């Protein structure tokens, strides 16, 4: 009985925070932020072949810089393949939240005693496949979900988060760096990919993936420099949204996210952030209500 009451309190907290954040986050969107395609074209490194040995990455507000070693295409492909394999298995349904089906995704403790939090949600949505693609694919960088946020982070800090495109392997395959300012700056590389596909039943799908990554070269480079106690690098986490055509006016949406956590409370905060994101996306994307039910 106590466990049920704790779950009910947690769900109430998620709902309250999800409702309360939608209006505030919509008002805070910076219309001048580029999408990944524009940012890639304007990046001084993507269009140049003179940086094979890497380059110094700087940030606009004086945060500590670092030397970046480019990832190989093989490294990129391996990370994205592991992400695809991660979500091949189905999970049991745990409940429902604002029309979204929430799947059982327990907190995982690794062999090194670190914690990894998970969230899995799905919904059947009154929206055509083409409408969803046209709305999601050109999203501005400051509208993307943050895969990881530090404890006690709030959306009021979103405007100072800096995301830069470092490499582009194809039009829909990029390497980015994200810097979240704070007393200790949170920083991570993320691989981004948009993938179009025709399913076995002939229906179309597209998947948007963000996966945190690192390399031995970049880790060694950071270790060789002067210590930066005010910078913390994160290399465990990811987010994926898959949109699958059902018919001319309906799509299935599956959302998966995972990230390293400092403790159970931090894991709950990360789940709340993801619930806020999908609720905001739902409200902004659809005039029609969600079709409830398991997908």
C-alpha positions as CSV (number, residue, x, y, z in Angstrom):
1,X,0.0,0.0,0.0
2,X,2.8,2.4,0.8
3,X,4.5,1.7,-2.5
4,X,1.2,2.5,-4.3
5,X,0.8,5.7,-2.4
6,X,4.4,6.7,-3.3
7,X,3.7,6.0,-7.0
8,X,0.5,8.1,-6.9
9,X,2.3,11.0,-5.2
10,X,5.1,10.8,-7.9
11,X,2.6,10.8,-10.7
12,X,0.8,13.8,-9.2
13,X,4.1,15.6,-9.0
14,X,4.9,14.8,-12.6
15,X,1.5,16.0,-13.8
16,X,1.7,19.2,-11.8
17,X,5.2,20.1,-13.0
18,X,4.3,19.1,-16.6
19,X,1.3,21.4,-16.6
20,X,3.1,24.3,-15.0
21,X,6.1,24.3,-17.3
22,X,4.3,24.3,-20.7
23,X,3.3,27.9,-20.8
24,X,6.6,29.2,-19.4
25,X,8.7,27.2,-21.8
26,X,6.7,28.3,-24.8
27,X,7.1,31.9,-23.9
28,X,10.9,31.5,-23.5
29,X,11.7,30.2,-27.0
30,X,14.3,32.3,-28.8
31,X,13.2,32.8,-32.4
32,X,16.8,33.6,-33.5
33,X,18.1,30.2,-32.6
34,X,19.1,28.2,-35.7
35,X,18.1,24.6,-36.6
36,X,20.8,22.0,-37.0
37,X,20.9,22.4,-40.8
38,X,21.6,26.2,-40.6
39,X,24.0,25.7,-37.7
40,X,25.9,23.1,-39.7
41,X,26.2,25.3,-42.7
42,X,27.5,28.3,-40.6
43,X,29.9,26.2,-38.5
44,X,33.5,27.2,-39.2
45,X,34.7,23.6,-38.8
46,X,32.1,21.6,-40.7
47,X,32.9,23.2,-44.1
48,X,36.7,23.1,-43.7
49,X,39.1,20.3,-44.3
50,X,42.0,22.0,-42.4
51,X,41.1,20.7,-39.0
52,X,42.0,17.0,-39.1
53,X,44.0,17.3,-35.9
54,X,41.2,19.0,-34.1
55,X,40.6,22.5,-32.9
56,X,39.9,24.7,-29.9
57,X,36.1,25.0,-29.1
58,X,35.2,28.2,-27.3
59,X,31.9,29.3,-25.7
60,X,30.2,32.7,-25.9
61,X,30.1,33.5,-22.2
62,X,33.7,32.8,-21.3
63,X,33.2,29.2,-20.2
64,X,36.4,27.1,-20.2
65,X,37.4,26.0,-23.7
66,X,38.7,22.6,-24.8
67,X,40.5,20.9,-27.7
68,X,38.3,18.8,-29.8
69,X,39.5,15.7,-31.7
70,X,37.0,14.8,-34.5
71,X,35.1,11.6,-34.3
72,X,35.4,9.0,-37.1
73,X,32.4,7.9,-39.1
74,X,33.0,4.4,-37.8
75,X,32.8,5.7,-34.2
76,X,29.6,7.6,-35.0
77,X,28.0,4.5,-36.7
78,X,28.9,2.2,-33.8
79,X,27.3,4.5,-31.2
80,X,24.1,4.9,-33.2
81,X,23.8,1.2,-33.9
82,X,24.1,0.5,-30.1
83,X,21.3,3.0,-29.6
84,X,19.1,1.2,-32.1
85,X,19.8,-2.2,-30.4
86,X,19.1,-0.7,-27.0
87,X,15.4,-0.2,-27.8
88,X,14.7,-3.4,-29.8
89,X,13.0,-5.1,-26.8
90,X,9.5,-4.2,-25.6
91,X,8.7,-3.2,-22.0
92,X,5.6,-3.8,-19.8
93,X,3.1,-1.0,-19.4
94,X,3.3,0.9,-16.1
95,X,0.5,3.4,-16.5
96,X,-0.7,6.4,-18.4
97,X,0.0,10.1,-18.3
98,X,-1.9,12.7,-20.3
99,X,-2.8,10.2,-23.0
100,X,0.8,8.8,-23.1
101,X,1.4,5.2,-22.3
102,X,4.3,5.0,-19.7
103,X,6.4,1.8,-19.8
104,X,8.2,0.1,-17.0
105,X,11.8,1.3,-17.1
106,X,13.5,0.8,-13.7
107,X,16.5,2.7,-12.5
108,X,19.6,0.6,-13.3
109,X,22.8,0.4,-11.2
110,X,25.9,-0.4,-13.1
111,X,28.9,-2.5,-12.0
112,X,30.8,0.7,-11.1
113,X,27.8,1.6,-8.8
114,X,26.7,4.4,-11.1
115,X,22.9,4.9,-11.7
116,X,21.2,5.2,-15.1
117,X,17.6,6.5,-15.3
118,X,15.2,5.5,-18.0
119,X,11.9,6.8,-19.4
120,X,9.8,5.1,-22.2
121,X,6.5,6.6,-23.4
122,X,4.2,6.2,-26.5
123,X,1.0,7.6,-27.9
124,X,-1.2,7.4,-30.9
125,X,-1.6,10.9,-32.2
126,X,-4.2,12.6,-34.5
127,X,-1.6,14.0,-36.9
128,X,-0.4,13.1,-40.4
129,X,3.1,11.7,-40.9
130,X,4.0,14.6,-43.2
131,X,2.8,17.2,-40.7
132,X,4.8,15.6,-38.0
133,X,8.0,15.5,-40.1
134,X,7.5,19.1,-41.2
135,X,7.2,20.2,-37.6
136,X,9.8,18.1,-35.9
137,X,12.7,17.9,-38.4
138,X,13.5,21.7,-38.7
139,X,13.2,22.3,-35.0
140,X,15.5,25.0,-33.6
141,X,18.4,23.8,-31.5
142,X,17.0,25.5,-28.4
143,X,13.8,23.5,-28.8
144,X,15.6,20.2,-28.7
145,X,15.3,18.2,-25.4
146,X,18.3,18.2,-23.2
147,X,19.4,14.6,-22.7
148,X,21.0,15.4,-19.4
149,X,20.6,18.2,-16.9
150,X,22.3,18.5,-13.5
151,X,20.4,18.3,-10.2
152,X,18.4,21.4,-9.3
153,X,18.6,22.7,-12.9
154,X,15.5,24.7,-14.0
155,X,14.2,25.8,-17.4
156,X,14.9,29.4,-16.5
157,X,18.5,28.5,-17.4
158,X,17.7,27.2,-20.8
159,X,18.5,30.4,-22.7
160,X,22.2,30.2,-21.6
161,X,22.7,26.6,-22.7
162,X,25.0,26.6,-25.7
163,X,24.9,23.9,-28.5
164,X,27.4,23.9,-31.3
165,X,27.7,21.7,-34.4
166,X,31.2,20.3,-34.6
167,X,30.9,17.7,-37.4
168,X,28.4,16.7,-40.1
169,X,28.7,13.3,-41.7
170,X,25.5,13.8,-43.8
171,X,22.6,16.1,-44.0
172,X,20.9,14.3,-41.0
173,X,24.0,13.0,-39.2
174,X,25.9,15.4,-36.8
175,X,28.2,15.7,-33.9
176,X,27.4,18.5,-31.4
177,X,28.7,19.7,-28.1
178,X,26.3,21.0,-25.4
179,X,27.4,23.3,-22.5
180,X,25.1,23.9,-19.6
181,X,26.5,26.8,-17.5
182,X,26.5,26.7,-13.7
183,X,28.9,26.8,-10.7
184,X,30.2,23.6,-12.4
185,X,29.6,23.6,-16.2
186,X,27.9,20.5,-17.4
187,X,29.2,19.4,-20.9
188,X,28.7,16.6,-23.3
189,X,29.2,15.5,-26.9
190,X,26.0,14.3,-28.6
191,X,25.5,12.4,-31.8
192,X,22.3,13.5,-33.6
193,X,20.6,11.6,-36.4
194,X,17.3,11.8,-38.3
195,X,16.5,8.5,-40.1
196,X,13.7,7.9,-42.6
197,X,12.6,4.4,-43.2
198,X,9.8,2.3,-44.8
199,X,8.6,-0.4,-42.4
200,X,7.9,-4.0,-43.3
201,X,4.2,-3.2,-43.6
202,X,4.9,-0.4,-46.1
203,X,4.3,2.5,-43.7
204,X,6.8,5.3,-43.3
205,X,8.7,6.2,-40.2
206,X,11.3,8.7,-39.1
207,X,13.4,8.5,-36.0
208,X,15.2,11.4,-34.3
209,X,18.1,10.3,-32.0
210,X,20.4,12.1,-29.7
211,X,23.2,9.9,-28.0
212,X,25.9,11.1,-25.7
213,X,29.4,9.9,-26.7
214,X,33.1,10.4,-26.0
215,X,36.4,9.0,-27.4
216,X,39.8,8.0,-26.1
217,X,41.4,10.9,-28.0
218,X,39.1,13.5,-26.5
219,X,39.4,12.0,-23.0
220,X,43.2,11.9,-23.2
221,X,43.3,15.5,-24.5
222,X,41.3,16.7,-21.5
223,X,43.4,14.8,-19.1
224,X,46.6,16.3,-20.6
225,X,45.4,19.9,-20.1
226,X,45.3,21.9,-16.9
227,X,42.6,20.6,-14.5
228,X,39.2,22.2,-15.0
229,X,37.4,21.5,-11.7
230,X,34.5,23.8,-12.8
231,X,33.7,21.5,-15.8
232,X,32.0,18.1,-15.6
233,X,31.8,15.9,-18.7
234,X,28.8,13.5,-19.1
235,X,29.1,10.5,-21.5
236,X,26.1,8.3,-20.6
237,X,22.6,9.1,-22.0
238,X,20.5,9.5,-25.0
239,X,17.0,10.3,-26.3
240,X,15.0,8.9,-29.2
241,X,11.6,9.7,-30.8
242,X,10.2,7.5,-33.5
243,X,7.2,8.6,-35.6
244,X,5.4,5.9,-37.5
245,X,2.6,6.4,-40.0
246,X,-0.6,4.5,-39.2
247,X,-2.9,6.1,-41.8
248,X,-3.4,9.4,-43.5
249,X,-4.3,11.2,-40.3
250,X,-2.7,9.2,-37.5
251,X,0.8,8.4,-36.3
252,X,2.3,6.4,-33.5
253,X,5.0,8.1,-31.4
254,X,7.5,6.2,-29.3
255,X,9.8,8.2,-27.0
256,X,12.8,6.7,-25.1
257,X,15.4,8.4,-23.0
258,X,18.1,7.4,-20.5
259,X,20.9,9.3,-18.7
260,X,23.4,8.8,-15.9
261,X,22.0,10.0,-12.5
262,X,23.6,11.1,-9.2
263,X,20.9,9.5,-7.1
264,X,17.2,8.4,-7.3
265,X,15.9,11.9,-6.8
266,X,18.0,13.1,-9.7
267,X,16.6,10.3,-11.8
268,X,13.0,11.4,-11.0
269,X,13.9,15.0,-12.0
270,X,15.1,13.8,-15.3
271,X,12.0,11.8,-15.9
272,X,9.9,14.9,-15.0
273,X,11.9,16.9,-17.6
274,X,11.2,14.3,-20.3
275,X,7.5,14.2,-19.3
276,X,7.4,18.0,-19.6
277,X,9.0,17.8,-23.0
278,X,6.5,15.3,-24.5
279,X,3.5,17.2,-22.9
280,X,4.7,20.4,-24.4
281,X,5.3,18.8,-27.8
282,X,1.8,17.3,-27.7
283,X,0.2,20.6,-26.9
284,X,2.1,22.5,-29.5
285,X,1.8,19.9,-32.3
286,X,-1.8,18.9,-32.1
287,X,-5.1,20.7,-32.1
288,X,-6.8,17.3,-31.7
289,X,-6.6,15.3,-28.6
290,X,-4.4,12.2,-28.2
291,X,-6.0,8.9,-28.9
292,X,-5.5,7.0,-25.7
293,X,-4.5,3.4,-25.6
294,X,-1.4,1.3,-25.8
295,X,0.5,1.4,-29.1
